[in-house]
Amino acid sequence: MIQTVALYALPVIFAITLHEAAHGYAARHFGDNTAWMMGRVTLNPLKHIDPFGTILLPLILVLIGSPIILGAAKPVPVRFGNLRNPKRDMIWVALAGPAANIVMALAWGVGLYLLEGLGVTEQFFLKMCQGGVLVNVVLFAFNLFPLPPLDGGRILVGLLPIKQAMLVSRVEPFGFFIVIALVFTGFVNTLWMQPLMALTYTVLNLLLSPLAALIR
């Protein structure tokens, strides 16, 4: 467990910090300064750590032997009514977090190939890069699950007609507990995470293939 924590601590901190900061930057770009004024648009991880979602939830999942280890940061406050075009812009604000995770997954992948190209054989650094890719792919896939308050739920609300969007948005106060229940039953892992993660890895490998061919 100590080895696992040592390998994943840095990737997880970067993943959740940049994910939340990206939401804040996007919200500010589209007209809402709430997160900016509250000091949440920052790369300081302490501003984004949530005691339950960031620490207790992953620990519980490790202890029960869950195949998927999930975590969550403190959500960045966004007042969608302040956005210039709330229904449209909430989609971009929600997408900013998962997009940041994809960029980080690519960065960790590039780091892995560069280390291999430089002849680095220290397994700690190689496995940290692999862990960085995994952590960000997991966060990308999990956050796109189409249920509020996850990013995928916000995207769904933004895409649906007003009447249907209002119905879906009413789930938000209970959405996190529903998602956790679906995680424990295996529904999210089997029917959502595994297919989307496999597709994401395929895309990442395709994007990284020129670098891989150059180094190898």
Buried (B, 14 or more C-beta within 10 A) or exposed (E): EEEEEEBBEEBBBBBBBBBBBBBBBBBBBBBBEBBBEEEBBBEEBEBBBBEEBBEEBBBBBEEEEBEBBBBBBBBBBBEBEBBEEBBEBBBBBBBBBBBBBBEBBBBBBBBBBEBBEEEEEEEEBBBBBBBBBBBBBBBBBBBBBBBBBBBBBBBBBBBBEEEEBEEBBEBBEEBBEEBBEBBBEEEBBEEBBBEBBEEBBEEBEEBBEEBBEEBE
